Amino acid sequence: MIPERTTERINKEDKGQVRRFVFMAMGIMVFVGIIAVAVFFIALQGEEQIMVPEVRGKDLIAALLELQEKELNPRIQLRPSQSFAEKGLILEQDPSPGTIVRAGRLIQLVVSQGMLINTVENYTGRTIDEVRLDLQTLFASASQALLSLKEPFMYEYSTEAPGIILQQSPKPGTPVSGPIALEFVVSRGPENAMIRVPDLIGLSISDALEQISQSGINFGFSLRQARGAETPETVVAQNPPGQSRVTADSRVAITVASPTSIVEKNEVFALFRYPMPRNPYPLTVWLEVQLPSGERHRLITVEYPGGEFTVPYRLPIGSILILSMLNRELYRETVKVPPLDQLYQDSL
């Protein structure tokens, strides 16, 4: 029979071993947990260190290879663009370059399909100016325009308004497989078309310019000093006279009386002049002014066939006159006091 004291000592040793085992097991579990958490955060931190590369402007294949190397997944969206040269290139990406993301992140890529032009349009009945502007806009960013205009154009008199396209080559519907030069036959308008000359005598400069814009006459201004009872800065002579019927290309000479002093209160009275090339038919021309305050407005908009373009004005010194044609600026000058011999040349 085992003594009671011996039994008690054995039980204490067993309990101590159990405690040590439990504490060891708990320690191992805590250690494993710490290791697991550390590994998790290390792995998580590694994923967050991937920087999204810049792939915009790159070829699609090159962009995909670069994203693959970074363990990033692309999602592709196709979109037409305004340039044939952009076909197959990356136009946009999301997230943006330099963003830090996890491995496996989806990267949205917008890929250019190029310009979706398959056939030649029907341009007949449209104005040549409108078509020219459309093509310039369409191929503004292209290294080579797929469609261009072959100039000079052929012009014919017709019942159509001047500038209307009468015929085209290639014909509408022709497949576009490479660069094409468009050939047009353009209307000159009716042969010997007649227009009525407005009566401008006695009108102020602004009223005379308004009448000219509405009538469509070909015009030329000159200045001379006011005589007798003539009112300065008004039309005092014109040739042909008002209500005459003339051919559309006839030039109406208009004389404006200038004041005794051409400079008053920091303003100048003078004549704007600019030599323009002759056109086969009138083109839209306008003259604007930008005042020293920054305000900008138009003085006149006309259909003008070419030749010297002249417009009288009274404006503050330092204003800027801007002449444009077909949405393109031709010339600008700053208002200053002109020499008198320049002011009154070519007067009636």
LUMVEX-397677 format. One record per residue: residue in one letter; x, y negated, z of N, C-alpha, C, O in turn. Coordinates in steps of 0.02 Angstrom, whole numbers, padded with zeros to 5 digits, always signed. Layout:
<rs>
aXYZXYZXYZXYZ;...
</rs>
This chain:
<rs>
m+00043+00059+00000+00000+00000+00000+00045-00062+00000+00091-00070+00040;i+00027-00109-00048+00068-00169-00056+00049-00218-00001-00009-00231+00013;p+00101-00245+00030+00087-00293+00084+00050-00354+00057+00058-00373-00001;e+00011-00382+00101-00031-00441+00082+00012-00499+00062-00005-00536+00015;r+00068-00509+00097+00112-00566+00081+00142-00557+00011+00150-00606-00025;t+00158-00496-00007+00187-00483-00074+00135-00497-00128+00151-00526-00180;t+00074-00476-00115+00019-00488-00164+00008-00563-00175-00002-00586-00231;e+00010-00599-00121+00000-00672-00126+00056-00704-00167+00043-00749-00207;r+00119-00680-00158+00174-00709-00197+00167-00693-00271+00182-00735-00314;i+00145-00632-00287+00136-00613-00358+00082-00656-00390+00090-00678-00447;n+00027-00668-00354-00027-00709-00382-00004-00780-00396-00022-00811-00447;k+00038-00806-00351+00064-00874-00362+00109-00876-00424+00106-00924-00462;e+00149-00825-00434+00194-00823-00493+00152-00818-00557+00168-00851-00607;d+00099-00778-00555+00056-00771-00615+00022-00838-00633+00018-00858-00690;k-00001-00870-00580-00033-00935-00593+00017-00985-00620-00001-01026-00663;g+00077-00984-00597+00128-01030-00622+00144-01016-00695+00154-01062-00734;q+00147-00953-00711+00160-00936-00782+00102-00959-00827+00113-00985-00882;v+00042-00950-00803-00016-00973-00842-00013-01048-00853-00025-01072-00908;r+00003-01084-00798+00007-01157-00804+00061-01176-00855+00050-01219-00898;r+00120-01144-00848+00173-01161-00896+00152-01146-00968+00167-01184-01013;f+00117-01091-00977+00094-01073-01044+00045-01125-01071+00049-01147-01128;v-00003-01143-01026-00052-01193-01047-00019-01259-01065-00033-01290-01117;f+00027-01281-01020+00062-01345-01034+00103-01340-01098+00106-01388-01137;m+00135-01282-01109+00175-01274-01170+00130-01275-01232+00147-01306-01282;a+00073-01242-01227+00027-01241-01283+00001-01311-01299-00003-01331-01357;m-00016-01347-01246-00040-01416-01256+00014-01460-01285+00001-01501-01329;g+00076-01450-01261+00132-01490-01288+00143-01475-01362+00155-01521-01402;i+00138-01411-01379+00147-01393-01450+00092-01425-01492+00105-01451-01546;m+00029-01422-01466-00027-01451-01503-00018-01527-01512-00030-01554-01566;v+00004-01560-01459+00015-01632-01463+00071-01647-01513+00066-01692-01554;f+00125-01607-01508+00181-01618-01554+00160-01608-01626+00176-01648-01670;v+00122-01553-01638+00098-01539-01707+00052-01596-01730+00054-01616-01788;g+00010-01621-01684-00035-01676-01702+00004-01739-01721-00013-01773-01769;i+00056-01753-01681+00097-01812-01696+00130-01804-01764+00132-01851-01804;i+00157-01743-01776+00189-01731-01841+00139-01739-01897+00155-01768-01949;a+00078-01712-01889+00027-01716-01941+00008-01788-01956+00002-01809-02013;v-00002-01827-01901-00019-01898-01910+00037-01935-01945+00025-01977-01989;a+00099-01920-01924+00157-01953-01955+00161-01937-02029+00173-01981-02071;v+00152-01873-02044+00154-01853-02115+00099-01886-02155+00109-01908-02212;f+00038-01892-02125-00018-01923-02159-00003-01996-02175-00014-02019-02231;f+00022-02033-02124+00036-02104-02136+00095-02114-02183+00096-02162-02221;i+00143-02069-02179+00199-02075-02226+00175-02064-02298+00193-02100-02344;a+00131-02012-02305+00104-01999-02372+00061-02057-02395+00064-02079-02452;l+00020-02083-02349-00024-02139-02366+00016-02200-02384+00000-02236-02432;q+00069-02212-02346+00112-02270-02360+00146-02262-02427+00155-02312-02463;g+00165-02202-02445+00197-02190-02509+00151-02205-02567+00173-02234-02617;e+00086-02187-02560+00038-02201-02613+00028-02276-02622+00020-02300-02678;e+00027-02314-02568+00012-02385-02571+00070-02426-02600+00063-02485-02613;q+00127-02394-02610+00185-02430-02634+00189-02432-02711+00237-02459-02738;i+00140-02402-02745+00141-02402-02818+00118-02470-02844+00064-02493-02827;m+00160-02501-02885+00143-02567-02913+00117-02558-02984+00147-02524-03025;v+00060-02589-02998+00029-02584-03065+00074-02621-03115+00089-02679-03105;p+00095-02587-03169+00139-02619-03218+00101-02665-03265+00039-02660-03271;e+00136-02709-03299+00107-02752-03350+00103-02713-03416+00155-02697-03445;v+00043-02699-03440+00035-02663-03504-00002-02703-03556-00011-02680-03612;r-00025-02763-03538-00060-02806-03587-00012-02824-03644+00046-02841-03633;g-00038-02820-03705+00002-02835-03764+00043-02776-03789+00075-02780-03841;k+00041-02720-03751+00079-02660-03772+00035-02613-03812-00027-02615-03807;d+00066-02571-03853+00031-02520-03890-00001-02471-03841+00026-02459-03786;l-00059-02442-03860-00095-02398-03815-00053-02339-03792-00053-02323-03733;i-00017-02306-03838+00022-02247-03821+00076-02266-03770+00086-02230-03721;a+00111-02321-03782+00163-02343-03735+00133-02359-03667+00163-02343-03616;a+00074-02390-03666+00041-02406-03603+00022-02343-03565+00031-02340-03504;l-00005-02293-03600-00024-02230-03567+00036-02195-03537+00031-02169-03481;l+00092-02193-03573+00152-02161-03546+00177-02197-03484+00199-02164-03436;e+00174-02263-03484+00198-02301-03427+00154-02290-03366+00179-02284-03310;l+00088-02287-03377+00042-02274-03321+00051-02203-03295+00046-02191-03235;q+00064-02155-03340+00074-02086-03319+00136-02081-03274+00134-02045-03224;e+00189-02115-03291+00249-02115-03250+00236-02142-03180+00268-02122-03132;k+00188-02188-03175+00172-02219-03111+00117-02180-03074+00095-02202-03021;e+00096-02122-03101+00043-02082-03072-00022-02121-03066-00058-02116-03016;l-00037-02161-03117-00099-02199-03121-00141-02173-03179-00114-02152-03230;n-00207-02173-03170-00253-02145-03220-00288-02200-03260-00320-02242-03230;p-00282-02200-03327-00314-02252-03367-00387-02235-03383-00406-02177-03390;r-00427-02287-03388-00495-02281-03415-00500-02332-03471-00489-02392-03460;i-00515-02309-03532-00508-02350-03593-00577-02375-03617-00625-02337-03619;q-00578-02439-03635-00637-02470-03666-00615-02504-03730-00567-02543-03729;l-00649-02491-03786-00632-02520-03851-00672-02585-03861-00730-02590-03841;r-00639-02634-03893-00673-02697-03906-00644-02729-03968-00583-02731-03976;p-00687-02755-04014-00661-02792-04072-00625-02855-04050-00640-02882-03997;s-00577-02879-04090-00541-02940-04075-00539-02984-04137-00563-02964-04190;q-00509-03043-04131-00506-03091-04185-00442-03085-04226-00426-03131-04264;s-00406-03030-04219-00343-03023-04255-00333-02951-04276-00341-02905-04236;f-00315-02942-04340-00299-02875-04364-00235-02850-04332-00227-02790-04320;a-00189-02896-04317-00125-02877-04288-00132-02848-04218-00087-02814-04195;e-00189-02861-04184-00199-02837-04116-00225-02766-04112-00231-02738-04057;k-00242-02736-04168-00272-02670-04168-00228-02620-04131-00169-02613-04146;g-00257-02585-04081-00221-02535-04042-00182-02563-03984-00150-02526-03948;l-00185-02629-03973-00149-02660-03918-00194-02669-03857-00255-02674-03864;i-00164-02671-03798-00202-02682-03737-00217-02757-03731-00172-02798-03729;l-00282-02774-03727-00303-02844-03721-00309-02865-03648-00290-02920-03629;e-00336-02820-03606-00348-02836-03536-00334-02774-03493-00337-02718-03518;q-00319-02785-03429-00311-02730-03382-00337-02751-03314-00335-02810-03296;d-00361-02702-03276-00386-02714-03209-00373-02651-03167-00396-02597-03185;p-00336-02656-03111-00309-02716-03078-00254-02751-03119-00226-02723-03165;s-00241-02812-03100-00191-02852-03135-00121-02828-03119-00110-02795-03068;p-00072-02845-03162-00002-02824-03151+00023-02849-03083+00009-02906-03062;g+00062-02806-03049+00091-02825-02985+00049-02804-02925+00072-02808-02868;t-00014-02782-02937-00056-02760-02882-00030-02694-02853-00010-02650-02891;i-00030-02687-02786-00008-02625-02753-00069-02580-02743-00118-02601-02712;v-00067-02518-02770-00123-02472-02766-00098-02403-02747-00038-02391-02745;r-00145-02358-02733-00128-02289-02717-00118-02249-02781-00144-02267-02834;a-00081-02195-02776-00072-02150-02833-00140-02122-02853-00182-02107-02810;g-00150-02114-02918-00212-02088-02942-00265-02141-02954-00320-02124-02977;r-00250-02203-02939-00299-02258-02949-00317-02265-03022-00274-02258-03066;l-00382-02279-03037-00404-02291-03105-00384-02361-03127-00396-02410-03091;i-00353-02366-03185-00334-02431-03214-00377-02442-03276-00372-02404-03324;q-00419-02494-03275-00463-02509-03331-00422-02544-03386-00390-02595-03373;l-00425-02517-03447-00389-02545-03504-00439-02564-03559-00480-02522-03578;v-00435-02625-03583-00475-02647-03642-00429-02646-03702-00379-02683-03704;v-00445-02604-03751-00402-02593-03809-00435-02624-03871-00494-02615-03883;s-00395-02661-03911-00421-02693-03971-00436-02643-04027-00396-02599-04041;q-00495-02651-04057-00512-02614-04118-00491-02651-04181-00501-02627-04237;g-00463-02711-04172-00448-02753-04230-00511-02789-04253-00562-02787-04218;m-00508-02820-04310-00566-02856-04337-00609-02809-04378-00585-02771-04420;l-00674-02812-04364-00720-02766-04397-00746-02796-04462-00805-02813-04468;i-00701-02803-04512-00720-02828-04578-00707-02772-04627-00649-02751-04637;n-00759-02748-04658-00752-02691-04704-00762-02711-04777-00732-02681-04822;t-00804-02762-04789-00819-02782-04858-00819-02858-04864-00824-02893-04814;v-00814-02882-04925-00817-02954-04940-00888-02979-04932-00935-02948-04958;e-00897-03034-04897-00963-03063-04889-00988-03097-04953-00951-03105-05001;n-01052-03115-04952-01081-03155-05006-01075-03229-04986-01110-03252-04941;y-01030-03265-05020-01018-03335-05003-01057-03384-05047-01057-03444-05033;t-01089-03360-05100-01124-03405-05145-01182-03439-05107-01216-03408-05067;g-01191-03504-05121-01243-03543-05089-01218-03579-05026-01253-03622-05000;r-01159-03561-05003-01130-03595-04945-01083-03650-04970-01060-03648-05027;t-01067-03698-04926-01020-03750-04946-00948-03725-04939-00934-03684-04894;i-00905-03748-04982-00835-03727-04979-00803-03749-04913-00759-03714-04887;d-00823-03806-04887-00795-03830-04823-00814-03783-04766-00773-03769-04722;e-00876-03760-04766-00899-03715-04714-00861-03648-04717-00840-03622-04665;v-00852-03621-04777-00816-03558-04785-00743-03566-04764-00715-03522-04731;r-00712-03621-04783-00642-03634-04765-00634-03635-04689-00587-03605-04663;l-00680-03669-04655-00676-03674-04582-00687-03605-04550-00653-03588-04502;d-00735-03566-04577-00748-03500-04550-00686-03455-04555-00670-03420-04508;l-00653-03456-04612-00594-03414-04622-00536-03436-04578-00499-03395-04551;q-00528-03502-04570-00475-03527-04526-00487-03505-04455-00439-03486-04420;t-00549-03506-04432-00565-03485-04364-00557-03410-04356-00530-03386-04306;l-00580-03372-04407-00579-03299-04404-00509-03272-04400-00496-03223-04364;f-00462-03302-04436-00394-03276-04440-00343-03321-04406-00283-03319-04421;a-00367-03362-04359-00322-03410-04326-00264-03376-04291-00209-03402-04290;s-00277-03317-04261-00224-03284-04222-00191-03227-04260-00149-03192-04232;a-00209-03217-04323-00181-03162-04362-00115-03183-04395-00108-03239-04417;s-00067-03137-04396-00004-03151-04429-00013-03157-04505+00025-03192-04538;q-00063-03122-04532-00079-03126-04603-00155-03124-04611-00187-03077-04586;a-00183-03174-04644-00255-03176-04654-00276-03123-04704-00247-03117-04759;l-00327-03084-04686-00351-03032-04731-00388-03063-04790-00386-03037-04846;l-00423-03119-04778-00458-03155-04831-00431-03226-04833-00426-03260-04782;s-00413-03250-04893-00388-03318-04902-00420-03348-04963-00452-03313-05003;l-00411-03414-04972-00440-03450-05029-00387-03462-05082-00332-03485-05067;k-00403-03446-05144-00358-03459-05200-00374-03528-05227-00428-03540-05253;e-00327-03573-05221-00337-03642-05244-00287-03659-05298-00233-03629-05301;p-00303-03707-05342-00364-03749-05343-00425-03709-05367-00419-03660-05403;f-00484-03732-05345-00546-03701-05366-00566-03724-05435-00540-03774-05461;m-00611-03688-05466-00642-03710-05528-00705-03749-05510-00743-03728-05466;y-00716-03805-05543-00775-03847-05529-00819-03852-05591-00794-03857-05647;e-00884-03851-05579-00933-03859-05633-00988-03906-05610-01007-03907-05552;y-01014-03946-05658-01074-03986-05643-01133-03939-05637-01139-03891-05676;s-01176-03952-05589-01236-03910-05580-01288-03949-05543-01276-04004-05519;t-01347-03919-05538-01401-03950-05500-01391-03942-05424-01424-03975-05384;e-01345-03898-05406-01329-03889-05335-01291-03949-05308-01258-03985-05346;a-01295-03959-05243-01258-04014-05211-01183-04004-05219-01160-03947-05224;p-01145-04058-05220-01072-04051-05225-01044-04008-05168-01064-04015-05111;g-00997-03964-05186-00966-03922-05136-00998-03854-05126-00971-03812-05090;i-01055-03842-05157-01089-03777-05151-01053-03725-05195-01036-03739-05253;i-01041-03665-05168-01008-03612-05206-01058-03581-05254-01111-03557-05233;l-01041-03581-05318-01086-03555-05370-01070-03482-05387-01116-03442-05397;q-01007-03464-05390-00985-03396-05407-00926-03378-05363-00890-03421-05338;q-00915-03313-05356-00857-03290-05317-00828-03226-05347-00863-03188-05381;s-00764-03217-05334-00729-03155-05353-00678-03140-05298-00641-03185-05278;p-00677-03078-05272-00716-03019-05289-00790-03028-05270-00807-03073-05231;k-00832-02984-05298-00904-02988-05286-00920-02966-05214-00881-02931-05182;p-00977-02988-05188-00998-02967-05121-01002-02891-05117-01024-02858-05164;g-00980-02864-05061-00982-02792-05051-00918-02756-05070-00912-02697-05057;t-00870-02792-05101-00807-02761-05118-00771-02738-05055-00764-02777-05008;p-00748-02674-05052-00713-02650-04992-00650-02691-04978-00613-02710-05024;v-00637-02703-04914-00577-02739-04892-00528-02687-04865-00538-02659-04811;s-00475-02674-04903-00424-02627-04880-00356-02660-04871-00309-02628-04848;g-00352-02724-04887-00290-02762-04881-00304-02835-04894-00362-02852-04905;p-00254-02879-04892-00265-02950-04904-00297-02964-04972-00277-02935-05022;i-00346-03009-04972-00383-03027-05034-00385-03103-05039-00400-03137-04990;a-00371-03130-05099-00378-03201-05113-00445-03213-05147-00458-03185-05200;l-00487-03253-05116-00554-03266-05142-00552-03322-05194-00523-03375-05181;e-00582-03310-05252-00586-03361-05305-00658-03385-05309-00705-03345-05313;f-00666-03452-05309-00733-03481-05309-00741-03530-05367-00694-03564-05387;v-00803-03533-05393-00824-03587-05437-00869-03631-05396-00919-03608-05368;v-00852-03696-05391-00885-03742-05345-00922-03796-05383-00898-03820-05435;s-00979-03816-05358-01020-03867-05391-00990-03937-05381-00968-03955-05327;r-00989-03976-05436-00973-04047-05433-01035-04089-05419-01030-04149-05408;g-01092-04057-05420-01155-04094-05416-01180-04109-05486-01147-04091-05535;p-01239-04141-05492-01267-04157-05558-01222-04205-05596-01194-04252-05568;e-01214-04193-05662-01173-04237-05703-01209-04304-05712-01269-04307-05726;n-01170-04358-05703-01196-04426-05710-01254-04440-05662-01301-04477-05679;a-01251-04411-05602-01303-04424-05552-01303-04498-05533-01250-04528-05526;m-01363-04526-05526-01370-04597-05512-01392-04607-05440-01432-04569-05413;i-01365-04660-05409-01386-04678-05341-01401-04753-05339-01378-04791-05382;r-01440-04773-05289-01458-04844-05282-01411-04876-05231-01400-04849-05177;v-01384-04934-05249-01338-04971-05205-01379-05010-05154-01424-05048-05174;p-01366-05003-05090-01403-05042-05040-01383-05116-05042-01328-05133-05063;d-01428-05159-05020-01413-05231-05015-01379-05243-04948-01410-05238-04895;l-01314-05260-04950-01275-05267-04890-01262-05339-04869-01240-05351-04813;i-01274-05386-04913-01256-05456-04899-01295-05481-04838-01356-05473-04834;g-01259-05513-04792-01289-05541-04732-01288-05492-04673-01302-05512-04616;l-01270-05428-04685-01270-05379-04631-01205-05385-04590-01153-05403-04615;s-01211-05369-04525-01151-05365-04483-01111-05303-04504-01135-05261-04542;i-01050-05298-04480-01008-05242-04499-01039-05176-04478-01041-05129-04518;s-01064-05171-04417-01094-05108-04394-01155-05089-04435-01164-05030-04450;d-01198-05138-04452-01257-05124-04492-01238-05103-04564-01268-05059-04593;a-01187-05136-04591-01164-05119-04658-01136-05048-04660-01150-05011-04707;l-01098-05029-04609-01070-04962-04607-01125-04910-04601-01120-04855-04630;e-01178-04926-04564-01235-04880-04558-01269-04870-04625-01287-04814-04643;q-01280-04925-04663-01311-04920-04729-01268-04880-04777-01294-04841-04817;i-01203-04889-04774-01157-04853-04817-01161-04778-04802-01162-04737-04848;s-01162-04760-04738-01165-04690-04719-01228-04657-04746-01226-04600-04769;q-01284-04692-04744-01348-04664-04766-01354-04661-04842-01385-04615-04868;s-01325-04709-04878-01333-04713-04951-01287-04666-04989-01304-04644-05043;g-01228-04651-04960-01181-04607-04995-01142-04641-05050-01115-04606-05094;i-01137-04707-05051-01100-04742-05104-01025-04735-05092-01002-04727-05036;n-00988-04740-05146-00915-04747-05143-00900-04821-05131-00926-04863-05168;f-00860-04838-05083-00854-04908-05062-00781-04927-05050-00738-04885-05041;g-00770-04992-05050-00705-05020-05031-00716-05089-05001-00750-05130-05030;f-00686-05102-04943-00693-05166-04908-00633-05210-04921-00577-05187-04932;s-00646-05275-04921-00592-05325-04919-00615-05383-04875-00674-05389-04860;l-00567-05425-04854-00583-05481-04810-00562-05547-04843-00514-05550-04882;r-00599-05600-04825-00577-05668-04842-00605-05714-04788-00652-05696-04753;q-00575-05772-04782-00598-05820-04731-00668-05846-04749-00685-05856-04807;a-00707-05857-04697-00775-05881-04707-00775-05950-04740-00733-05992-04726;r-00824-05960-04784-00830-06023-04821-00898-06055-04806-00948-06020-04801;g-00898-06120-04798-00960-06158-04790-01002-06130-04733-00979-06127-04675;a-01064-06111-04749-01112-06088-04698-01108-06012-04687-01151-05985-04652;e-01059-05979-04716-01055-05906-04708-01042-05887-04635-01004-05921-04600;t-01074-05835-04613-01066-05811-04545-01006-05764-04541-01005-05713-04577;p-00957-05779-04499-00899-05734-04493-00921-05663-04472-00969-05654-04435;e-00882-05615-04495-00892-05544-04479-00958-05517-04505-00990-05474-04474;t-00979-05543-04563-01037-05516-04599-01017-05507-04672-00967-05535-04695;v-01057-05467-04709-01045-05456-04780-01068-05519-04818-01125-05541-04811;v-01022-05546-04858-01038-05607-04895-01039-05596-04971-01060-05640-05008;a-01016-05539-04994-01018-05525-05066-01013-05449-05077-00983-05413-05037;q-01044-05425-05133-01038-05356-05152-01045-05350-05228-01080-05391-05259;n-01013-05300-05256-01016-05289-05329-01009-05213-05341-00959-05183-05323;p-01061-05183-05374-01124-05209-05400-01171-05234-05346-01165-05216-05288;p-01219-05277-05366-01266-05306-05318-01314-05254-05289-01321-05199-05316;g-01347-05272-05234-01395-05228-05203-01452-05209-05249-01472-05249-05291;q-01477-05148-05242-01532-05118-05280-01511-05097-05351-01552-05073-05390;s-01446-05106-05368-01422-05080-05433-01421-05004-05431-01413-04974-05378;r-01430-04973-05490-01423-04900-05497-01357-04887-05532-01345-04911-05587;v-01315-04847-05500-01248-04833-05527-01235-04759-05522-01269-04723-05485;t-01185-04735-05559-01165-04665-05552-01134-04654-05483-01107-04701-05453;a-01138-04593-05458-01117-04578-05390-01043-04594-05378-01023-04607-05321;d-01003-04592-05431-00931-04604-05421-00913-04678-05429-00854-04695-05424;s-00962-04721-05442-00947-04793-05449-00929-04822-05382-00959-04806-05331;r-00878-04865-05382-00854-04895-05320-00887-04963-05309-00886-05005-05354;v-00915-04973-05249-00947-05036-05232-00897-05077-05191-00876-05057-05137;a-00879-05137-05218-00831-05181-05184-00870-05225-05136-00918-05259-05155;i-00850-05225-05072-00886-05261-05019-00838-05310-04986-00783-05291-04965;t-00859-05374-04981-00817-05425-04950-00848-05448-04884-00907-05462-04881;v-00806-05451-04833-00828-05473-04766-00791-05538-04749-00730-05543-04760;a-00827-05587-04721-00796-05650-04700-00763-05641-04632-00793-05615-04585;s-00702-05664-04628-00666-05659-04564-00672-05725-04526-00682-05777-04557;p-00667-05723-04459-00670-05785-04419-00607-05827-04428-00557-05803-04454;t-00610-05889-04405-00552-05933-04410-00493-05904-04373-00436-05906-04397;s-00505-05877-04314-00453-05845-04274-00467-05770-04271-00520-05749-04250;i-00418-05730-04293-00429-05658-04295-00415-05626-04227-00429-05567-04217;v-00387-05664-04179-00374-05638-04112-00412-05682-04062-00399-05742-04057;e-00459-05651-04026-00498-05686-03975-00507-05640-03915-00528-05583-03923;k-00492-05665-03855-00503-05628-03793-00472-05558-03797-00503-05509-03778;n-00411-05555-03821-00373-05492-03825-00404-05442-03874-00389-05383-03871;e-00447-05467-03919-00476-05424-03971-00451-05448-04039-00437-05507-04050;v-00445-05399-04086-00419-05414-04152-00473-05399-04204-00506-05347-04201;f-00481-05445-04252-00523-05431-04310-00476-05416-04368-00433-05457-04385;a-00484-05356-04398-00437-05335-04451-00469-05282-04495-00528-05266-04487;l-00430-05256-04542-00454-05207-04590-00412-05144-04585-00351-05145-04594;f-00445-05088-04571-00410-05023-04571-00402-04999-04642-00448-05002-04682;r-00341-04975-04659-00326-04951-04726-00289-04884-04721-00245-04875-04680;y-00309-04837-04765-00272-04774-04770-00282-04745-04840-00339-04735-04861;p-00227-04732-04877-00233-04703-04944-00249-04629-04940-00210-04590-04912;m-00305-04608-04969-00324-04538-04968-00320-04509-05039-00332-04545-05087;p-00305-04444-05046-00303-04413-05112-00373-04409-05142-00422-04406-05106;r-00376-04409-05208-00439-04402-05243-00464-04329-05238-00425-04282-05247;n-00528-04321-05224-00557-04255-05218-00606-04243-05276-00632-04291-05304;p-00617-04179-05295-00663-04164-05349-00735-04183-05333-00776-04193-05378;y-00750-04188-05268-00816-04209-05246-00808-04239-05176-00756-04227-05144;p-00856-04278-05153-00848-04312-05088-00843-04262-05030-00878-04212-05028;l-00798-04277-04983-00789-04236-04922-00806-04279-04861-00801-04340-04863;t-00827-04246-04808-00846-04281-04747-00785-04312-04714-00737-04277-04696;v-00787-04377-04705-00732-04415-04674-00762-04457-04618-00817-04484-04626;w-00726-04464-04563-00750-04509-04511-00692-04546-04478-00636-04522-04474;l-00709-04606-04454-00661-04648-04420-00686-04660-04349-00742-04683-04338;e-00643-04643-04300-00660-04652-04229-00613-04702-04197-00560-04718-04224;v-00633-04727-04139-00590-04771-04100-00587-04746-04029-00638-04727-03999;q-00527-04745-04002-00518-04731-03931-00496-04796-03898-00441-04821-03910;l-00539-04823-03856-00527-04887-03823-00474-04880-03769-00461-04824-03746;p-00443-04935-03748-00393-04931-03693-00421-04899-03630-00383-04872-03590;s-00486-04903-03620-00517-04872-03561-00521-04797-03566-00535-04763-03517;g-00508-04770-03627-00513-04698-03638-00578-04678-03672-00584-04622-03696;e-00627-04724-03673-00690-04710-03707-00679-04701-03782-00639-04737-03812;r-00716-04654-03812-00705-04638-03883-00773-04635-03918-00820-04604-03894;h-00777-04669-03977-00839-04666-04016-00823-04675-04090-00769-04698-04108;r-00871-04657-04132-00862-04661-04205-00884-04728-04232-00934-04757-04210;l-00845-04752-04281-00863-04813-04316-00904-04798-04378-00951-04834-04394;i-00887-04742-04413-00922-04725-04474-00909-04651-04491-00855-04625-04478;t-00960-04619-04520-00954-04551-04548-00983-04554-04618-01041-04573-04626;v-00944-04535-04668-00966-04540-04738-00943-04479-04778-00897-04443-04758;e-00975-04470-04835-00950-04423-04886-00907-04465-04933-00933-04508-04969;y-00842-04452-04934-00795-04495-04969-00757-04457-05022-00729-04404-05008;p-00754-04484-05084-00720-04447-05139-00645-04456-05141-00610-04420-05178;g-00619-04503-05103-00546-04514-05103-00529-04584-05126-00574-04624-05143;g-00465-04600-05127-00442-04668-05140-00432-04703-05074-00440-04673-05021;e-00413-04767-05077-00399-04803-05015-00462-04810-04973-00513-04834-04997;f-00457-04789-04911-00513-04792-04864-00504-04855-04821-00454-04863-04787;t-00554-04900-04824-00549-04964-04790-00611-04977-04748-00668-04966-04771;v-00600-05000-04686-00656-05015-04641-00636-05075-04598-00585-05073-04564;p-00676-05130-04598-00662-05186-04553-00682-05170-04481-00726-05129-04470;y-00649-05203-04433-00665-05190-04363-00646-05249-04320-00604-05290-04339;r-00678-05254-04262-00657-05297-04207-00649-05253-04146-00698-05224-04122;l-00587-05247-04121-00573-05201-04066-00521-05231-04020-00482-05274-04040;p-00519-05207-03957-00467-05231-03911-00397-05209-03933-00389-05154-03960;i-00349-05251-03922-00279-05233-03937-00260-05171-03896-00275-05167-03836;g-00227-05124-03927-00208-05062-03894-00256-05005-03906-00242-04948-03886;s-00314-05019-03937-00359-04965-03956-00325-04921-04009-00279-04943-04043;i-00348-04859-04015-00319-04812-04063-00373-04792-04114-00425-04767-04095;l-00359-04805-04177-00404-04785-04231-00382-04716-04257-00323-04704-04269;i-00431-04670-04264-00417-04601-04282-00458-04582-04343-00520-04583-04340;l-00425-04565-04398-00459-04545-04460-00456-04469-04468-00402-04440-04461;s-00513-04438-04481-00516-04365-04487-00556-04345-04549-00598-04382-04572;m-00541-04285-04574-00577-04257-04631-00579-04181-04622-00529-04150-04607;l-00639-04152-04631-00647-04079-04626-00621-04053-04559-00584-04003-04558;n-00640-04085-04505-00620-04064-04438-00545-04064-04427-00519-04027-04385;r-00510-04105-04465-00437-04109-04458-00416-04182-04456-00436-04221-04499;e-00377-04200-04407-00354-04269-04402-00303-04283-04456-00255-04246-04465;l-00314-04339-04492-00268-04359-04546-00218-04412-04523-00159-04410-04542;y-00241-04458-04483-00199-04517-04469-00226-04553-04408-00286-04552-04395;r-00181-04585-04370-00202-04630-04316-00154-04689-04313-00095-04684-04329;e-00181-04745-04291-00140-04804-04282-00166-04845-04223-00225-04841-04206;t-00122-04883-04193-00139-04924-04135-00157-04994-04159-00122-05023-04200;v-00210-05022-04132-00233-05089-04151-00184-05141-04125-00167-05143-04066;k-00161-05183-04171-00118-05239-04154-00132-05296-04203-00171-05288-04250;v-00101-05353-04192-00114-05411-04235-00078-05399-04302-00017-05392-04303;p-00116-05398-04359-00085-05386-04424-00059-05450-04456-00084-05504-04440;p-00010-05444-04501+00011-05503-04540-00046-05528-04584-00086-05488-04609;l-00050-05595-04593-00105-05622-04632-00103-05599-04705-00156-05591-04735;d-00043-05589-04733-00041-05568-04804-00069-05497-04811-00095-05480-04865;q-00064-05457-04760-00094-05390-04762-00169-05394-04751-00206-05355-04780;l-00190-05440-04710-00260-05446-04692-00304-05464-04752-00359-05437-04760;y-00279-05509-04795-00322-05536-04848-00304-05510-04917-00329-05538-04967;q-00263-05460-04924-00246-05435-04991-00307-05400-05021-00349-05374-04984;d-00312-05400-05085-00367-05369-05123-00434-05400-05109-00485-05366-05117;s-00437-05464-05089-00503-05496-05078-00534-05515-05144-00499-05526-05193;l-00602-05520-05144-00638-05538-05206-00629-05612-05221-00655-05637-05271;
</rs>
